[in-house]
Amino acid sequence: MIKVKNIGLSMLCMLMIVPLFSHINPDRRNGKATVSNETQVNYREDCTAATAQTDQDINNVRARLLTGGDVWWDLQDGKYIVPAPPVGSGLPEVSSIFAGAVWLGGQDPSGNLKVAATDYRTGGQTDFYPGPLDPGTGRTDLPFCQQWDQFFEVLGDEAEKAIRDYEQSVFDGVEYDSDSIPAGVKYWPGKGNPYFNEEFGFDLPDTGQGLGSFWDEDLDGEYDPVFGDFPIIDIRGCETDTRKEAKELVPDQMIFWIYNDAGGPHSLTQGTEIQMEVQVQAFAYSTNDEINDMTFQRYKLINRADEDIRDTYFAMWVDPDLGCHLDDYSGCDVERSLAYTYNEDGLDGNNGCNCDGGVNTYCDEIPIIGTDYFRGPEGPKNILVIGGDTILENPPIGSTEFDTIVELGMSSFMYYNNGGIGQNPQQTNDPAIAEEFYNYLTGSWRDGTPLTIGGSGFNPGSVDTTNYAFFGRPNIDTEWSMASEALAFGDRRTLQASGPFLLKPGAVNELIIGAVWVPDVLHPNPDISKLQAADDIAQNLFDNCFDIIDGPDAPDVDIIELDRELILVLTNDTILSNNAFENYSEVDILSSTDIPEEDRTYRFEGYKIYQLLNSGVSPQELDDVEKARLVAQVDVRNGVGEIFNWTSLSSPIPNISEPIWSFNLEVEGEDAGIKHTFKITEDQFADGDNRLINHRQYYYMAVAYGFNNYADFDPDNPTLTQQRPYLEGRGNIMTYTGIPRPIVYQGLNAGYGDGAAITR
């Protein structure tokens, strides 16, 4: 579990600040975004703008990543595509976010402002450059930046294969062959990796703050997958002492890169460099629940400067264009540290379902996108007691002594306008210089005017100030929201920020965010409870160190090939499967901790076997009868037959916040006991004669599922009753091919239960 120091909830709430930023079109700053294409350089030249791009695409989201501090766009268009259509399908891509980035700001001991940010790289403007900084000097150079202008990716399947192969080699008493290690694991940028140079042509730096995180099997401090090391996510408070626990820190996709703000001039903010190195882990999971629509990013921020930076703020800037960028509203849920964006009216687009510039829209199936600020930076504090009240304050500049470390959460939520759209006060538009960026970081307007409650939040002279813009629910007319204020059409960006705090030399901090998306929410004035429920799942996942519920591993399937007949045989690996001997059990981390662990533990319940239309059908498509059809189902004989899961829908009735619950039949269990061999003689996709045909390929997939029903679901008490008694496993799901064939040896009278050709 993640552990955080707390010094009183009320004091922490006063200290929490985190900026979030919303969308700005690339033409917002005098023309399209451009990037320098210069390639003729020498050793002493400044670094040039980052060029590398890749996609985070393991689940229902396809999110573009860049090595220049910005994410979720391709330097021209928003590329946070959800739902993600299959590549090459020709289906339209609709983006829920235009761009995002981390912004930083503070003051040196002399009061000079230091700011680092990026937005649209208009005219090549940026403050960030690829690669790490020298731990001693806090500097870098052009060749080093160019080497690191790339991503390092590992898939969960690669890590799991490496884990299985290594453990099998240990069991067999042989050395793990380096040539069989999957590329993502073999060339992971873990400190000291002996294989890194052969793939990338340069050596990893020897830095005490580490690089790509990993499980260190032999505890030698060096990454070497031959000796059982493998990549994991690195989150403070989630350190593990056992290999079994480390396996739970392997996401389905993880992408790592490094950038800094000291490689060249701060041409965007015109501010002084901070000398900050930022190591990023972007990761996600492929599931059959709300997590399949989420992505996560962990920023490790290392201060390479040799002096204090006071009144420091870290923030997440997001430009959330929900399809069309001209008709979006934003708000925040302060308690959840959640910023969100929804549509202004019932159709996504500024002209019906059409949007200026030909931008694809969600039309009348409008989602809501949110950004959860899971963790902000840590700041040193001194504890003072004045008049019986305990107060936290920053230690003096230059002091190395302090009383405690406090983690800061979202201490402000701010927004501003695209200055090229609408008639807004100049003080509420895009920042242009360091002071204006810093003011937005502090939760103030561009000129330092405080944010105030009511209207647009800009009311100079008002004393009704706040740190959080539009904290009301949009479906409640009496609460402060963009919807209740009926703000005009516009293009807005948001900031979630943390601060102020004292940043010490060498300090290492984390900023962890998750993008949460829910589909098809009734607009206008949407009820955000569906988003809040999804965000609670994301928060629970973070609180449990992203130990996602895996469910029972699918069995291995061996196929005996006979004359117009296939025999499928199910087994579970006794070493590697989490369902060895069908003894799978796993605590439901999404359920309330008020329920004893024993009561909320899933246990193995049964198997399903599907015939697939072709070899390209994925596990996520098993419910599509055009692509997959159930051929067999067996389950434990325990009185459990039909199993239903429950999901919530927003009420279509305005101003009604209570959700509507619906159930889905997940399995019709026979409750006849488990068996492991299955005779297949029919083709579920055949027209006419459905008998299997010799020498034709048939495709099958098996899944295992677990069951827990600590309390029958009650819509009036959803927190303490089981919404998801059925849990389908995620691991070891593979496609198997069987080819019926006549028995060549006539003396072999083989049939069901006899031996013959076996494939896997």
C-alpha positions in Angstrom: 0.0 0.0 0.0 1.1 3.6 -0.6 2.0 5.4 2.6 1.9 9.2 2.9 2.8 11.4 5.8 -0.2 13.4 7.0 0.0 16.4 9.3 -3.7 17.0 9.7 -6.2 16.9 6.9 -7.1 20.6 7.1 -3.5 21.7 6.8 -2.8 19.5 3.9 -5.8 20.8 2.1 -4.4 24.3 2.5 -1.1 23.2 1.1 -2.3 21.3 -1.9 -1.9 22.9 -5.3 -1.7 21.4 -8.8 -2.3 23.2 -12.1 -4.0 21.4 -15.0 -4.1 22.9 -18.4 -6.5 22.6 -21.2 -6.3 22.8 -25.0 -4.7 25.4 -27.2 -4.8 25.0 -30.9 -1.4 25.1 -32.7 -2.6 28.1 -34.7 -3.3 30.0 -31.4 0.2 31.6 -31.5 0.5 33.1 -34.9 0.4 30.1 -37.2 0.9 26.3 -37.2 3.3 24.7 -34.8 6.7 24.1 -36.3 9.8 22.2 -35.2 13.4 22.9 -36.2 14.8 20.4 -38.7 18.4 21.4 -38.3 20.8 18.4 -38.2 24.2 20.0 -38.7 25.5 20.5 -35.2 28.6 20.5 -33.1 29.4 19.4 -29.6 28.9 22.8 -28.0 25.6 23.7 -29.6 22.4 23.9 -27.6 20.1 20.9 -27.9 17.4 21.1 -30.6 13.7 20.4 -30.2 12.7 16.8 -29.6 11.4 14.9 -32.6 10.5 11.3 -31.4 6.9 10.2 -31.1 5.2 6.9 -30.2 1.7 5.7 -29.2 0.5 4.3 -25.9 -2.0 1.8 -27.4 -2.5 -1.3 -25.3 -6.2 -0.7 -24.5 -9.1 1.3 -25.8 -7.0 4.5 -25.8 -4.4 5.4 -28.4 -2.4 8.3 -26.9 0.5 10.0 -28.7 3.7 10.6 -26.6 6.6 12.9 -27.4 10.1 13.3 -25.9 9.8 17.1 -25.6 7.8 17.3 -22.4 4.5 17.4 -24.3 2.0 14.6 -24.7 -1.2 13.6 -26.4 -0.7 15.4 -29.8 1.4 15.0 -32.9 2.5 18.7 -33.3 -0.6 19.3 -35.4 -3.7 17.5 -34.0 -5.0 16.1 -30.8 -4.0 12.4 -30.5 -5.7 11.1 -27.3 -8.0 8.8 -29.3 -10.7 7.0 -27.4 -12.3 4.7 -28.3 -9.4 3.7 -30.5 -10.5 2.2 -33.8 -8.4 -0.7 -35.1 -5.4 0.5 -37.1 -6.1 0.5 -40.8 -9.9 0.2 -40.3 -10.6 3.5 -41.9 -12.9 4.4 -39.0 -12.7 8.1 -37.8 -10.5 8.9 -34.9 -11.9 11.3 -32.3 -9.6 12.8 -29.7 -10.7 13.7 -26.2 -7.5 15.8 -25.4 -5.5 18.1 -27.6 -2.3 18.2 -25.6 -0.7 18.1 -22.1 2.5 18.8 -20.3 4.1 19.3 -16.9 4.8 23.0 -15.9 7.2 24.1 -13.2 8.1 27.4 -11.6 9.8 28.9 -8.6 12.3 31.5 -7.4 16.0 31.3 -6.7 17.4 32.6 -3.3 17.8 36.1 -4.9 14.1 36.2 -6.0 14.8 35.6 -9.7 11.9 33.7 -11.4 12.6 30.2 -12.9 9.9 28.7 -15.1 9.8 25.7 -17.4 6.8 24.8 -19.6 5.7 23.8 -23.1 2.5 24.0 -25.0 2.3 24.0 -28.8 5.9 24.6 -29.9 4.7 27.5 -32.1 7.7 28.7 -34.1 9.7 26.0 -32.3 9.2 27.6 -28.9 9.8 25.2 -26.0 11.6 25.0 -22.6 12.2 21.2 -22.7 14.8 19.0 -24.4 15.4 15.3 -24.6 17.5 13.3 -22.2 18.9 13.4 -18.7 21.3 15.9 -17.1 24.7 15.4 -15.7 24.3 14.7 -11.9 27.3 16.8 -11.1 26.8 19.9 -13.3 23.1 19.8 -14.1 24.1 20.2 -17.8 23.8 18.4 -21.1 24.9 18.8 -24.7 23.5 18.3 -28.2 24.9 14.8 -28.9 23.6 13.5 -25.6 20.2 15.0 -26.2 20.1 13.4 -29.6 21.0 10.0 -28.2 18.0 10.2 -25.8 15.5 11.5 -28.3 13.7 8.2 -28.2 11.4 6.0 -26.2 12.0 2.7 -24.4 9.0 0.4 -24.4 8.2 -3.0 -22.8 5.0 -4.9 -23.0 3.5 -6.9 -20.2 3.6 -10.0 -22.4 7.3 -9.5 -22.9 7.9 -9.2 -19.2 5.8 -12.2 -18.4 7.6 -14.3 -21.0 10.9 -13.3 -19.6 9.7 -14.1 -16.0 8.3 -17.4 -17.1 11.4 -18.4 -19.1 13.8 -17.4 -16.3 11.8 -19.3 -13.7 11.6 -22.3 -15.9 15.4 -22.2 -16.5 15.9 -22.1 -12.7 13.5 -25.1 -12.3 15.4 -27.0 -15.0 18.8 -26.1 -13.5 20.1 -24.4 -16.7 21.3 -20.9 -17.5 18.7 -18.5 -19.0 19.7 -17.9 -22.7 20.1 -14.2 -23.4 19.1 -14.7 -27.0 15.6 -15.8 -26.0 14.9 -12.6 -23.9 12.2 -10.4 -25.5 13.6 -7.1 -26.8 11.6 -4.9 -24.5 13.1 -6.6 -21.5 16.6 -7.2 -22.9 17.2 -3.6 -23.9 15.4 -1.9 -21.0 17.4 1.2 -19.9 17.9 -0.2 -16.4 21.1 0.9 -14.7 24.1 -1.1 -15.8 22.3 -3.1 -18.5 25.1 -4.9 -20.4 23.0 -5.3 -23.5 21.8 -1.7 -23.9 24.8 -0.5 -26.0 24.5 -3.3 -28.6 21.0 -2.1 -29.4 21.2 1.7 -29.0 24.9 2.4 -29.6 25.7 4.4 -26.4 26.2 3.6 -22.8 23.8 4.4 -20.0 24.9 7.0 -17.5 25.8 5.9 -14.0 23.3 7.9 -11.9 22.3 7.5 -8.3 18.7 8.4 -9.0 18.4 5.4 -11.4 16.9 5.2 -14.8 14.3 2.6 -16.0 13.1 0.9 -12.8 13.4 -2.8 -12.4 13.1 -5.8 -10.0 16.7 -6.6 -9.0 16.7 -10.4 -8.5 20.3 -10.7 -7.2 20.3 -7.3 -5.4 23.5 -6.2 -7.1 22.1 -2.8 -8.1 22.6 -3.6 -11.8 20.0 -4.6 -14.4 20.7 -7.9 -16.1 17.7 -9.9 -17.3 19.8 -13.1 -17.6 19.8 -13.2 -13.8 16.0 -12.7 -13.4 15.7 -8.9 -13.4 12.7 -7.4 -15.2 11.1 -3.9 -15.7 8.5 -2.6 -13.2 6.8 0.6 -12.5 8.5 2.7 -9.8 6.2 4.5 -7.3 7.2 5.8 -3.9 5.6 3.7 -1.2 5.3 0.7 -3.5 8.7 -0.8 -2.9 8.6 -4.6 -2.7 10.8 -7.2 -1.1 9.7 -10.3 -3.0 9.7 -11.4 -6.6 6.0 -12.3 -6.3 5.0 -8.8 -5.3 7.3 -7.3 -8.0 5.3 -9.2 -10.7 2.3 -7.2 -9.7 4.2 -4.0 -10.7 4.3 -5.1 -14.4 1.8 -3.1 -16.4 0.5 -4.3 -19.8 2.4 -1.6 -21.5 5.1 0.7 -20.1 7.0 3.5 -22.1 9.9 5.3 -20.6 11.7 8.5 -21.6 13.7 11.4 -20.1 13.7 15.1 -20.8 15.1 18.2 -19.1 14.8 22.0 -19.1 18.6 22.8 -19.3 19.4 21.6 -22.8 18.7 25.0 -24.5 17.0 28.3 -24.2 13.6 28.7 -22.6 12.1 30.1 -25.8 8.5 29.7 -24.7 8.4 31.3 -21.2 11.6 33.4 -21.6 12.4 32.2 -18.1 15.6 31.1 -16.4 16.3 27.3 -16.5 15.5 25.3 -13.3 17.9 22.4 -14.2 15.2 19.8 -13.8 15.5 16.3 -15.1 12.2 14.5 -15.7 12.0 10.7 -16.0 8.6 9.6 -17.3 6.8 6.2 -17.1 3.6 6.1 -19.2 1.7 2.8 -18.5 -1.7 1.3 -19.1 -3.7 -2.0 -18.8 -5.9 -4.0 -21.1 -9.0 -5.0 -19.1 -12.7 -5.7 -19.5 -13.7 -2.9 -17.2 -13.3 0.9 -16.8 -9.5 0.6 -16.5 -9.5 -0.3 -20.2 -10.3 3.4 -20.9 -7.6 4.8 -18.7 -3.9 5.8 -19.0 -1.4 6.7 -16.4 1.8 8.8 -16.2 4.4 9.0 -13.5 6.8 11.9 -13.6 10.0 11.6 -11.6 11.4 15.1 -11.2 15.1 15.4 -10.1 16.4 18.8 -9.2 20.0 19.0 -10.6 20.5 22.6 -9.5 22.9 23.4 -6.7 20.7 26.0 -4.9 17.3 26.2 -3.3 14.2 27.1 -5.3 11.5 28.6 -3.1 7.8 29.1 -3.7 7.9 26.2 -6.2 4.9 24.9 -8.0 4.5 21.8 -10.1 1.4 21.5 -12.4 -0.2 19.3 -15.0 -1.3 21.4 -18.0 -4.0 19.9 -20.1 -5.8 21.1 -23.3 -8.9 18.9 -23.2 -10.6 19.2 -26.5 -13.5 16.7 -26.2 -13.9 16.2 -30.0 -14.6 19.7 -31.1 -12.5 22.3 -29.3 -15.1 25.1 -29.5 -17.9 23.8 -27.2 -16.3 22.4 -24.1 -16.8 23.2 -20.4 -14.4 22.2 -17.6 -14.7 21.9 -13.8 -13.1 20.1 -10.9 -14.0 17.7 -8.0 -11.8 19.1 -5.2 -12.1 16.1 -2.9 -11.0 13.7 -5.7 -8.3 16.1 -7.1 -10.0 15.5 -10.4 -10.3 17.9 -13.3 -12.8 17.1 -16.0 -14.2 18.3 -19.3 -17.7 17.9 -20.7 -19.7 19.3 -23.6 -21.5 22.7 -23.6 -24.7 21.3 -25.3 -26.2 18.1 -26.5 -24.2 17.8 -29.7 -20.4 17.8 -30.0 -19.6 20.5 -32.6 -20.1 24.2 -33.2 -22.4 23.6 -36.1 -24.5 20.5 -35.2 -22.1 17.6 -35.2 -19.6 19.5 -37.4 -16.6 21.4 -36.1 -14.5 24.1 -37.7 -11.3 22.8 -39.3 -12.9 19.4 -40.1 -12.2 18.1 -36.5 -13.9 14.8 -35.9 -16.5 14.9 -33.2 -18.4 12.6 -30.8 -21.7 14.0 -32.2 -24.5 12.8 -29.9 -22.5 10.1 -28.1 -20.5 12.5 -25.9 -18.1 11.2 -23.2 -16.5 13.0 -20.3 -12.7 13.1 -19.8 -11.0 13.6 -16.4 -7.5 14.0 -15.2 -6.8 12.7 -11.7 -3.9 14.2 -9.8 -2.9 11.2 -7.7 0.3 12.6 -6.2 2.1 15.9 -6.1 5.5 16.8 -4.8 6.9 16.6 -1.3 8.0 19.7 0.5 10.1 20.2 3.7 8.2 22.0 6.4 8.8 23.4 9.9 6.1 22.9 12.5 5.1 26.0 14.5 2.6 26.2 17.4 1.1 29.6 17.7 -1.7 30.3 20.1 -2.5 26.6 20.3 -2.7 26.2 16.5 -0.2 24.1 14.6 1.2 25.8 11.5 3.4 24.4 8.8 5.8 26.8 7.0 8.7 26.5 4.6 12.2 26.4 6.2 14.4 29.4 5.7 16.2 29.7 2.3 19.5 27.9 2.5 18.6 25.9 5.6 19.2 22.2 5.7 17.1 21.6 8.8 13.4 21.0 8.8 10.8 19.2 10.9 8.9 17.1 8.5 8.2 16.3 4.8 4.6 16.8 3.6 3.2 15.5 0.3 1.2 18.1 -1.5 -1.9 17.3 -3.5 -4.0 19.5 -5.9 -3.8 22.9 -4.2 -5.4 24.7 -7.1 -7.4 24.2 -10.3 -7.2 27.0 -12.8 -8.2 27.6 -16.4 -7.6 30.2 -19.1 -8.9 31.0 -22.5 -7.5 30.7 -26.1 -7.0 34.4 -26.8 -7.9 33.9 -30.5 -11.4 32.7 -29.8 -14.2 34.8 -28.2 -14.2 38.2 -26.5 -12.4 37.5 -23.2 -10.5 39.9 -20.9 -6.8 39.8 -21.8 -6.0 38.9 -18.2 -7.7 35.6 -18.8 -5.9 34.6 -22.0 -2.8 32.6 -22.9 0.4 33.5 -21.0 3.3 35.0 -22.9 6.2 35.5 -20.4 7.6 33.8 -17.4 5.6 35.9 -14.8 2.3 35.1 -16.5 3.0 31.4 -16.6 4.0 31.5 -13.0 0.8 33.4 -12.0 -1.3 30.6 -13.6 0.8 28.1 -11.7 -0.2 29.8 -8.4 -3.9 29.6 -9.2 -4.2 33.3 -10.2 -5.1 35.0 -13.5 -2.4 36.0 -16.0 -1.8 39.4 -14.3 -1.9 38.0 -10.8 -5.6 38.9 -10.2 -7.1 36.3 -7.8 -9.6 33.7 -9.0 -13.0 34.5 -7.5 -16.3 32.5 -7.1 -19.1 33.3 -9.6 -19.3 34.1 -13.2 -16.2 33.3 -15.2 -14.0 33.5 -12.0 -12.5 36.9 -13.2 -13.9 39.7 -11.0 -11.1 42.2 -10.1 -11.7 43.7 -6.7 -13.9 40.9 -5.3 -12.8 39.4 -2.0 -14.7 36.1 -2.6 -11.5 34.3 -3.7 -10.9 30.6 -4.2 -8.2 28.2 -5.3 -10.5 26.0 -7.4 -12.4 27.1 -10.5 -15.9 25.7 -11.1 -16.0 23.2 -8.2 -19.8 22.7 -8.6 -21.5 19.8 -10.3 -22.8 20.8 -13.8 -26.2 19.1 -13.3 -27.0 21.2 -10.2 -28.1 24.6 -11.2 -27.4 26.1 -7.7 -23.7 25.1 -7.8 -20.9 27.0 -9.5 -20.1 25.5 -12.9 -19.5 26.6 -16.4 -22.9 25.1 -17.2 -24.8 27.0 -14.5 -23.0 30.2 -15.6 -23.8 29.5 -19.2 -20.4 30.6 -20.4 -20.1 31.4 -24.1 -18.6 29.1 -26.6 -14.8 29.1 -26.3 -11.6 27.1 -26.2 -10.1 26.7 -22.8 -7.2 25.1 -21.0 -6.9 23.9 -17.4 -4.2 23.5 -14.8 -3.9 21.3 -11.7 -1.1 22.6 -9.5 0.8 21.8 -6.2 2.6 24.4 -4.1 4.2 26.4 -2.8 7.1 24.5 -1.4 10.8 24.7 -1.0 12.7 22.6 -3.6 16.1 21.6 -2.3 19.2 20.7 -4.5 19.0 17.0 -5.4 15.4 16.6 -4.4 13.5 13.8 -6.1 9.7 14.3 -6.4 6.9 12.5 -8.1 3.9 13.8 -10.0 1.4 11.0 -10.9 -1.7 11.5 -13.0 -4.3 9.3 -14.6 -6.6 10.1 -17.5 -10.1 8.7 -16.9 -12.7 8.5 -19.6 -16.3 7.4 -19.6 -18.5 7.0 -22.7 -21.8 8.3 -23.8 -23.0 10.6 -20.9 -26.3 12.4 -21.3 -25.7 16.1 -22.2 -26.2 19.0 -21.6 -25.6 19.6 -17.9 -24.3 16.1 -17.4 -24.3 14.1 -14.2 -20.6 13.3 -13.5 -21.3 10.4 -11.1 -20.3 7.9 -13.8 -16.9 9.7 -14.1 -16.6 9.8 -10.3 -17.2 6.1 -10.1 -14.6 5.4 -12.7 -12.2 7.8 -11.0 -12.7 6.0 -7.7 -11.6 2.8 -9.4 -8.5 4.6 -10.6 -7.8 6.0 -7.2 -8.2 2.6 -5.6 -5.8 1.2 -8.2 -3.3 3.9 -7.2 -3.8 3.3 -3.5 -3.0 -0.4 -4.1 0.2 0.3 -6.1 -1.5 -0.5 -9.4 -1.9 -4.1 -8.3 -4.6 -4.7 -10.8 -7.0 -7.6 -10.3 -5.8 -10.2 -12.8 -8.3 -13.0 -12.3 -7.3 -16.6 -12.8 -4.9 -17.3 -15.6 -6.3 -19.0 -18.7 -5.4 -22.7 -19.0 -2.9 -24.0 -21.6 -4.8 -25.8 -24.4 -3.4 -28.9 -26.1 -5.3 -30.1 -29.2 -5.5 -33.7 -30.3 -6.2 -33.8 -34.0 -8.4 -36.6 -35.3 -10.6 -37.4 -38.3 -13.1 -34.5 -38.5 -12.7 -34.1 -34.8 -10.6 -32.2 -32.3 -10.0 -32.9 -28.7 -9.2 -29.9 -26.5 -7.3 -30.6 -23.3 -6.9 -28.0 -20.6 -4.0 -27.9 -18.1 -2.5 -25.3 -15.8 1.2 -24.9 -15.4 2.1 -25.9 -11.8 5.0 -23.5 -11.6 3.9 -20.4 -13.5 0.1 -20.2 -13.5 -1.7 -18.3 -10.7 -4.4 -21.0 -11.0 -2.1 -24.0 -10.5 -4.2 -26.9 -9.2 -7.2 -24.6 -9.7 -6.4 -22.9 -6.4 -6.6 -19.3 -7.7 -7.6 -16.7 -5.1 -7.3 -12.9 -5.2 -8.6 -10.1 -3.0 -11.0 -7.7 -4.7 -9.2 -4.4 -4.3 -12.1 -2.5 -5.8 -14.4 -3.4 -2.9 -14.7 -1.5 0.4 -11.9 -2.1 2.9 -14.7 -2.3 5.5 -15.3 -5.8 4.3 -12.9 -8.5 5.6 -10.4 -9.7 3.0 -11.5 -13.3 3.3 -15.1 -12.3 2.4 -14.0 -10.2 -0.6 -11.6 -12.8 -2.1 -12.3 -14.1 -5.6 -11.7 -17.9 -6.1 -11.5 -20.0 -9.3 -15.0 -20.9 -10.6 -14.8 -22.2 -14.2 -13.6 -22.2 -17.8 -15.1 -21.0 -21.1 -13.9 -22.2 -24.5 -14.6 -20.2 -27.7 -14.3 -20.9 -31.3 -12.9 -17.8 -33.1 -13.8 -16.6 -36.6 -10.1 -16.2 -37.4 -6.7 -15.9 -35.7 -6.9 -12.2 -35.3 -9.8 -12.1 -32.8 -8.7 -10.6 -29.5 -9.9 -11.4 -26.0 -11.8 -8.1 -25.9 -14.0 -9.4 -28.8 -15.2 -12.6 -27.2 -18.6 -11.1 -26.6 -19.0 -10.4 -30.3 -20.9 -13.4 -31.7 -19.8 -12.4 -35.2 -16.2 -13.1 -34.1 -16.4 -15.6 -31.2 -18.8 -18.3 -30.2 -18.9 -20.3 -27.0 -18.4 -24.0 -27.5 -17.9 -25.2 -24.0 -18.4 -24.0 -20.4 -17.7 -25.9 -17.1 -17.6 -24.7 -13.5 -17.2 -25.9 -10.0 -20.1 -27.8 -8.5 -20.9 -25.4 -5.6 -24.5 -24.2 -6.2 -23.4 -21.2 -8.3 -25.1 -21.2 -11.8 -25.9 -17.9 -13.5 -23.7 -15.0 -12.6 -24.6 -11.3 -13.2 -22.5 -8.2 -13.0 -24.0 -4.8 -12.4 -23.1 -1.4 -14.0 -24.4 2.1 -13.5 -25.9 4.5 -16.0 -26.6 8.2 -15.6 -30.2 9.1 -15.1 -31.8 10.7 -18.2 -34.0 12.8 -15.9 -32.4 16.3 -15.4 -31.3 17.1 -11.8 -31.5 13.5 -10.7 -28.1 12.4 -9.5 -28.9 8.8 -8.5 -27.6 6.4 -11.2 -29.7 3.7 -12.9 -28.3 0.2 -12.4 -28.4 -2.5 -15.0 -27.2 -6.1 -14.9 -25.5 -8.3 -17.5 -25.5 -12.1 -17.6 -21.8 -13.1 -17.7 -22.1 -16.9 -17.6 -24.8 -19.5 -17.4 -23.0 -22.1 -15.3 -24.0 -25.7 -15.5 -22.9 -26.3 -11.9 -21.9 -29.8 -13.0 -18.2 -29.8 -12.0 -14.9 -29.2 -13.8 -13.7 -31.3 -16.6 -10.6 -30.9 -18.8 -11.1 -32.6 -22.1 -13.6 -31.5 -24.7 -14.7 -33.2 -28.0 -15.2 -30.8 -30.8 -17.0 -32.0 -34.0 -18.9 -28.9 -35.2 -17.9 -25.7 -36.8 -19.8 -22.9 -35.1 -19.4 -20.6 -38.1 -20.4 -23.1 -40.8 -23.2 -22.5 -43.2 -25.1 -25.7 -43.9 -23.2 -28.9 -42.9 -21.4 -27.9 -39.7 -19.2 -30.9 -39.3 -15.5 -30.1 -39.1 -13.6 -30.5 -42.3 -10.2 -32.2 -42.5 -7.1 -30.1 -43.2 -8.9 -26.8 -42.4 -7.6 -24.6 -39.6 -9.9 -23.9 -36.7 -9.2 -21.4 -33.9 -9.9 -21.6 -30.2 -9.4 -19.5 -27.1 -10.0 -20.5 -23.5 -10.5 -18.2 -20.5 -10.8 -18.9 -16.8 -13.0 -17.0 -14.4 -13.4 -16.4 -10.7 -16.3 -15.7 -8.5 -17.0 -13.8 -5.3 -20.3 -12.6 -3.9 -19.8 -11.4 -0.4 -23.2 -9.7 -0.5 -25.9 -9.7 -3.2 -25.9 -6.4 -5.0 -28.2 -3.7 -3.6 -28.6 -0.6 -5.6 -29.4 1.3 -2.4 -26.1 0.2 -0.9 -23.6 -0.3 -3.8 -20.5 0.3 -1.7 -21.0 -2.6 0.6 -22.5 -5.1 -1.9 -20.9 -6.9 -4.8 -21.2 -5.3 -8.2 -18.9 -7.7 -9.9 -19.2 -11.2 -8.7 -17.9 -12.5 -12.1 -14.2 -11.9 -12.8 -12.6 -13.1 -16.0 -8.9 -13.7 -16.0 -6.4 -11.6 -18.1 -3.3 -13.8 -18.1 -2.1 -16.5 -20.5 -4.9 -16.0 -23.0 -3.8 -17.3 -26.3 -5.1 -18.4 -29.7 -4.8 -22.1 -30.5 -5.1 -23.7 -33.9 -6.4 -27.2 -34.6 -6.5 -29.0 -37.9 -8.6 -32.2 -38.2 -6.9 -34.9 -40.2 -7.5 -38.5 -41.0 -5.6 -41.1 -39.1 -2.8 -42.3 -41.5 -1.9 -45.5 -39.6 -4.8 -47.8 -40.2 -3.9 -50.0 -37.4 -4.5 -47.2 -34.9 -8.2 -47.2 -33.9 -8.1 -43.8 -32.3 -11.0 -42.0 -30.9 -12.0 -39.6 -28.1 -9.7 -40.2 -25.2 -7.0 -41.9 -27.3 -3.7 -40.3 -28.3 -2.9 -38.7 -31.7 -1.2 -35.6 -33.1 -1.1 -32.9 -30.4 -0.6 -29.2 -31.1 -0.5 -26.1 -28.9 
